[in-house]
Every structure is written in structure tokens, then in C-alpha cells.
Amino acid sequence: MFDFLESCIDTIIENPVKSVCIVAATVATGGVAFVAAPAIGAVASAAGLGVAGGTLSGAAASSAGLAALGGGSVASGGLGMAGGTAVVTAAGGAIGGGVTAAVTKENS
């Protein structure tokens, strides 16, 4: 575990500009995903995800889709809309960071 952390710190020290670019892209894409989460929830609901998937529209579709992405409603033991928003935000950040890391590695 400590070898991995040491390796990460060495990489950051050796490549500060690339490290800042990766962090900035991760934060930016995570932020965009957070803002777009309601729309993504509505699309997930329209695609048939969740109990009433495909039958709802507007805010109800957004809420149902995000709850489905969050593992179900809080009442049923899932993380609800907050969990769905967290899933969408984490996925957006991970995709942005991964793509940026790949691009910066390719350009070295």
C-alpha cells in the first residue's frame, strides 16, 4: 500500500503540469455530470430503468431515474436520488480523469 502511494507521489512530483490537468479535468467533468444528473436521471427513467421506467415525464422521471441509479428509494433501503446523483457525478469524474490521463500519457 505504501509503495503505491509513494509511486503516486513520485509521479506527481515528476509531472506537475500533467497532474494538474488530470485533476482539473476530473473536477470539471464531475461538475458537469453533477449539473446534468437530473437530465441523466430522466433519460434513465425513459429507458425503462426503475419501477415506473418509461411511463413518467419531467421531474417525476428525473427523480425516479436518479433513485434507480442510487439503488432504489431511501424507503426501500437504497440511497435514493442523492445516491443516484453521486453515481452520475462519480462516473463523470472518473471518465474525465481517465480520458485526460490517457491523452496526457499519449502525448508524452
C-alpha positions in Angstrom: 0.0 0.0 0.0 2.7 2.4 0.9 4.7 1.6 -2.2 1.7 2.5 -4.3 1.3 5.9 -2.5 5.0 6.5 -2.8 4.8 5.8 -6.5 1.9 8.2 -7.0 3.6 10.9 -5.1 6.8 10.4 -7.2 4.7 10.6 -10.4 3.0 13.8 -9.3 6.4 15.4 -8.4 7.9 14.4 -11.8 4.8 15.6 -13.8 3.2 18.5 -12.0 1.6 20.1 -15.1 0.0 16.8 -16.2 -1.1 16.1 -12.7 -2.9 19.5 -12.5 -4.5 18.9 -15.9 -5.8 15.5 -14.8 -7.2 16.9 -11.6 -8.8 19.9 -13.4 -10.4 17.6 -16.0 -11.7 15.3 -13.3 -13.3 18.1 -11.3 -14.7 19.8 -14.5 -16.3 16.6 -15.8 -17.6 15.7 -12.4 -19.1 19.1 -12.1 -20.8 18.9 -15.5 -22.1 15.4 -14.6 -23.5 16.8 -11.3 -25.3 19.6 -13.1 -26.6 17.2 -15.8 -27.6 14.5 -13.2 -31.4 15.4 -13.4 -31.4 15.1 -17.2 -29.4 11.8 -17.0 -31.9 10.6 -14.4 -34.8 11.4 -16.8 -33.1 9.6 -19.6 -32.5 6.6 -17.4 -36.2 6.5 -16.4 -37.3 6.9 -20.1 -35.0 4.0 -21.0 -37.0 1.8 -18.6 -34.8 1.9 -15.5 -36.7 1.7 -12.3 -40.2 0.6 -11.3 -42.2 3.1 -13.5 -39.5 3.4 -16.1 -40.7 4.7 -19.4 -44.1 5.9 -18.1 -43.0 9.1 -16.3 -42.0 12.5 -17.6 -40.5 15.7 -16.2 -39.4 15.9 -12.6 -41.0 12.6 -11.7 -38.9 10.9 -14.4 -35.8 12.6 -13.2 -36.5 11.6 -9.6 -37.3 8.0 -10.4 -34.3 7.6 -12.7 -31.9 9.0 -10.1 -33.4 6.9 -7.4 -33.0 3.8 -9.6 -29.3 4.7 -10.3 -28.9 5.1 -6.5 -30.1 1.6 -5.8 -33.7 2.4 -5.1 -35.6 4.8 -2.9 -34.4 5.5 0.6 -37.6 3.9 2.0 -36.8 0.6 0.2 -33.2 0.7 1.6 -31.4 2.3 -1.4 -29.6 5.6 -1.5 -32.4 7.4 -3.4 -31.9 10.4 -5.5 -28.8 11.5 -3.6 -27.2 8.2 -4.3 -28.1 8.4 -8.0 -26.6 11.9 -8.2 -23.4 10.6 -6.5 -23.2 7.7 -9.0 -23.6 10.0 -12.0 -21.1 12.5 -10.6 -18.5 9.9 -9.8 -18.9 8.3 -13.2 -18.5 11.6 -14.9 -15.4 12.5 -12.9 -13.9 9.0 -13.5 -14.4 9.2 -17.2 -13.0 12.7 -17.4 -9.9 11.8 -15.4 -9.4 8.6 -17.2 -9.6 10.2 -20.7 -7.4 13.0 -19.6 -4.8 10.7 -18.2 -4.8 8.6 -21.4 -4.4 11.7 -23.5 -1.6 13.2 -21.5 0.2 9.8 -21.4 -0.2 9.5 -25.2 1.3 13.0 -25.7 4.4 12.3 -23.7 
